[in-house]
Amino acid sequence: MRQHVPRSTVLGPCIGGVFVLIFLFFGLYSHAQNHAIKPTITNKTQLESGNRNATVFRDSSGKWIVAMDGREGSGIAWIKSIEFDKGVIELDVKGRDLQQQSFVGVAFHGTDTTVYEAVYFRPFNFRAVDSARKHHMVQYIHPPAFDWQVLRQKFPGVYESGIMNPPDPNGWFHAKIIVSSDSIRVFVNHERVPSLVVAPLAAPRIGQIGFWVGNGSEGNFCNLSFLPD
C-alpha cells in the first residue's frame, strides 16, 4: 500500500533549502557591500589628470605614492574607472608648510575638472597662531558655484574649520571623509570627533573620485580606499 506523505513534509526541506540559499546570498552581498575598495595605483596611466602632472612611485617602505606637481590653479588626478556615491573615503596626505602654497585633499562626485565636491587641507595653517588662520585648516568646496572665496564670504566659519590636534604640516596625515546624502564629516588622524561637519551643497549623485591640489600646490597621496554605503 502506498503511503501518503503530507505535502508540507515534502516541500519543507526544499523551502528550507531555498531560505538557506537566500540567506547565504544576502549574507555574501552584505559582506561585499561592507568591504572597502582599495584601488592599487602603480602607474600614471591609471589616472586622468587635469592641470597637473601626476607621477607614481614606490617609496622605501613599499607604499605606492601619487605625486602631483605645483602649478597655477587647482588640479585633479581622477582614478580611471572608479566612481563614488556615498560612504567612507580614507587616504593619507602630505603637503608642505609653505604659506598659501599647500592645499591638498580629495575630490569626489566629479563630472569633470570643474564640477565636483572636495575636502582639502591647508597644512601651512596647522601651526598657525593667528586666530583666523587656526580656523582655516580644513575646507569643503563645491565649485564652480561654491569655491572657498564664495563660501567664506557668504557663510563665514561654516564650510571650513580648525583641527583639534593639528598634524605635522610637513608630514603624512590620515583623513577620513564620511559622505551621506545630508552630511559630510571629516576626521583627521583617527580622531573620534570630526574636525568638520557640513551639509553638502550638491544634490546626491555618483561621480569620479580623485586626488586634489589647489592653486600653486603640489601634494603626495597614498593608501586611498573607500567603503560604499
C-alpha positions as CSV (number, residue, x, y, z in Angstrom):
1,M,0.0,0.0,0.0
2,R,1.3,3.4,-1.0
3,Q,1.9,5.6,2.0
4,H,0.6,9.2,1.7
5,V,3.1,11.8,2.7
6,P,1.8,15.2,3.6
7,R,2.7,17.9,1.0
8,S,4.2,20.1,3.7
9,T,6.7,17.3,4.6
10,V,7.9,17.1,1.0
11,L,8.2,20.8,0.5
12,G,9.6,21.6,3.9
13,P,13.3,20.7,3.2
14,C,13.1,22.3,-0.2
15,I,11.7,25.6,1.1
16,G,14.2,25.4,4.0
17,G,17.0,25.0,1.4
18,V,15.7,27.9,-0.6
19,F,15.7,30.1,2.5
20,V,19.2,29.0,3.4
21,L,20.4,29.9,-0.1
22,I,18.7,33.3,0.1
23,F,20.2,33.9,3.5
24,L,23.7,33.0,2.2
25,F,23.3,35.2,-0.9
26,F,22.3,38.3,1.1
27,G,24.9,37.5,3.7
28,L,27.6,37.4,1.0
29,Y,26.2,40.5,-0.7
30,S,26.1,42.4,2.6
31,H,29.7,41.3,3.3
32,A,30.8,42.5,-0.2
33,Q,29.0,45.8,0.4
34,N,30.9,46.3,3.7
35,H,34.3,45.6,2.1
36,A,36.4,48.6,1.4
37,I,37.6,49.1,-2.1
38,K,41.4,49.8,-2.3
39,P,42.4,50.7,-5.8
40,T,46.1,49.9,-6.3
41,I,47.7,52.7,-8.4
42,T,51.1,51.6,-9.7
43,N,51.2,53.6,-13.0
44,K,50.2,57.1,-14.0
45,T,48.1,55.6,-16.9
46,Q,45.6,54.7,-14.2
47,L,45.0,58.4,-13.6
48,E,43.3,61.0,-15.6
49,S,45.0,64.3,-14.7
50,G,43.7,67.8,-15.2
51,N,46.1,70.8,-14.9
52,R,48.7,68.7,-13.2
53,N,51.4,66.2,-14.0
54,A,50.9,63.1,-11.7
55,T,53.6,60.6,-11.2
56,V,53.5,57.3,-9.4
57,F,56.4,55.8,-7.4
58,R,57.1,53.3,-4.7
59,D,58.8,54.6,-1.5
60,S,61.3,52.8,0.7
61,S,58.5,51.2,2.8
62,G,56.8,49.7,-0.3
63,K,53.9,52.1,-0.5
64,W,52.7,53.4,-3.8
65,I,52.7,57.2,-3.8
66,V,50.8,59.5,-6.2
67,A,52.7,62.8,-6.5
68,M,51.2,65.9,-8.2
69,D,53.3,68.9,-9.2
70,G,52.6,72.5,-8.4
71,R,51.0,74.8,-11.0
72,E,48.7,77.8,-11.2
73,G,45.1,76.9,-10.5
74,S,43.7,73.8,-8.9
75,G,44.4,70.3,-10.3
76,I,42.9,66.9,-10.0
77,A,44.0,63.3,-10.8
78,W,40.9,61.3,-11.3
79,I,41.2,57.5,-10.8
80,K,40.0,55.9,-14.0
81,S,37.0,53.5,-14.0
82,I,36.2,54.3,-10.4
83,E,33.1,56.1,-9.2
84,F,31.7,57.0,-5.8
85,D,28.3,57.9,-4.4
86,K,28.0,57.7,-0.6
87,G,30.1,56.0,2.1
88,V,33.6,56.4,3.6
89,I,36.7,57.7,1.9
90,E,40.1,57.3,3.6
91,L,43.6,58.3,2.4
92,D,47.0,59.5,3.6
93,V,48.0,63.0,2.5
94,K,51.2,65.0,2.6
95,G,51.5,68.7,2.0
96,R,54.1,71.4,2.9
97,D,54.4,74.2,5.5
98,L,54.5,76.9,2.8
99,Q,52.2,79.9,3.2
100,Q,49.5,79.8,0.6
101,Q,51.3,77.1,-1.4
102,S,49.9,73.9,0.1
103,F,46.2,72.9,-0.5
104,V,45.8,69.1,-0.6
105,G,42.8,66.8,-0.4
106,V,40.4,64.6,-2.2
107,A,37.7,65.4,-4.9
108,F,34.6,63.3,-5.4
109,H,31.2,63.3,-7.2
110,G,33.1,64.7,-10.2
111,T,31.8,65.1,-13.7
112,D,35.0,66.9,-15.0
113,T,37.8,69.0,-13.7
114,T,35.5,72.0,-13.0
115,V,32.4,70.4,-11.4
116,Y,32.9,68.3,-8.3
117,E,33.0,68.4,-4.5
118,A,36.2,68.3,-2.5
119,V,37.5,68.3,1.0
120,Y,41.0,69.7,1.4
121,F,43.5,70.8,4.0
122,R,45.8,73.8,4.4
123,P,48.9,72.4,6.1
124,F,50.6,75.8,6.3
125,N,47.9,76.7,8.9
126,F,48.4,73.6,11.1
127,R,50.9,75.6,13.3
128,A,49.1,78.9,13.0
129,V,48.9,81.2,16.0
130,D,46.6,83.8,14.4
131,S,43.0,83.0,15.4
132,A,41.7,83.4,11.9
133,R,44.2,81.1,10.3
134,K,43.6,78.5,13.1
135,H,40.0,78.1,11.8
136,H,41.1,77.7,8.2
137,M,42.8,74.3,8.3
138,V,40.2,72.1,6.6
139,Q,37.7,73.1,3.9
140,Y,34.8,71.8,1.9
141,I,34.0,73.2,-1.6
142,H,31.7,72.6,-4.5
143,P,33.0,74.5,-7.5
144,P,32.4,76.3,-9.7
145,A,29.5,77.9,-7.8
146,F,30.8,77.4,-4.3
147,D,34.5,77.8,-4.2
148,W,36.2,78.7,-1.0
149,Q,36.1,82.5,-1.6
150,V,32.3,82.5,-2.1
151,L,31.7,80.2,0.9
152,R,34.0,82.3,3.2
153,Q,32.2,85.5,2.2
154,K,28.6,84.2,2.3
155,F,28.9,81.6,5.1
156,P,31.9,82.5,7.3
157,G,33.0,79.7,9.5
158,V,30.5,77.2,8.2
159,Y,32.4,75.3,5.5
160,E,35.9,75.5,7.0
161,S,37.3,74.7,10.4
162,G,40.3,74.1,12.6
163,I,41.6,70.7,13.7
164,M,41.7,69.8,17.3
165,N,45.1,68.2,17.2
166,P,46.8,69.5,14.0
167,P,49.3,67.2,12.3
168,D,52.8,67.9,11.3
169,P,52.4,70.3,8.3
170,N,55.3,68.7,6.5
171,G,54.4,65.1,7.3
172,W,51.9,62.4,6.4
173,F,48.5,62.5,8.0
174,H,45.3,60.4,7.7
175,A,42.0,61.7,6.5
176,K,38.6,60.0,6.7
177,I,35.6,61.6,5.0
178,I,32.1,60.2,5.6
179,V,29.8,61.2,2.8
180,S,26.0,60.8,3.2
181,S,23.0,62.5,1.5
182,D,22.7,65.0,4.3
183,S,26.2,65.5,5.7
184,I,29.9,65.4,5.1
185,R,32.1,64.6,8.2
186,V,35.9,64.9,8.2
187,F,38.1,63.1,10.7
188,V,41.9,63.6,10.9
189,N,44.4,61.1,12.2
190,H,41.7,58.7,13.6
191,E,40.3,61.3,16.0
192,R,36.8,60.3,17.3
193,V,35.4,63.8,17.0
194,P,35.1,65.2,13.4
195,S,37.1,68.3,12.5
196,L,34.4,69.5,10.1
197,V,30.7,68.7,9.6
198,V,28.8,70.3,6.8
199,A,25.7,69.8,4.7
200,P,26.7,69.0,1.1
201,L,26.0,71.8,-1.4
202,A,25.4,69.3,-4.3
203,A,22.4,67.0,-4.8
204,P,23.3,63.3,-4.2
205,R,24.9,61.8,-7.2
206,I,27.6,59.3,-8.3
207,G,30.8,60.6,-9.9
208,Q,34.5,60.4,-10.2
209,I,36.9,60.3,-7.3
210,G,40.5,61.5,-7.3
211,F,43.3,63.5,-5.6
212,W,43.1,67.2,-5.5
213,V,45.5,70.1,-5.1
214,G,44.9,73.8,-5.0
215,N,46.5,76.9,-6.6
216,G,50.3,76.7,-6.7
217,S,50.3,73.5,-4.7
218,E,51.9,70.1,-5.1
219,G,51.0,67.1,-3.0
220,N,51.6,63.5,-2.2
221,F,48.9,60.8,-1.7
222,C,48.7,57.1,-0.8
223,N,46.5,54.4,0.7
224,L,43.2,55.6,-0.8
225,S,40.3,53.4,0.0
226,F,36.5,53.8,0.0
227,L,33.7,51.9,1.5
228,P,30.4,52.3,-0.4
229,D,27.3,52.9,1.6
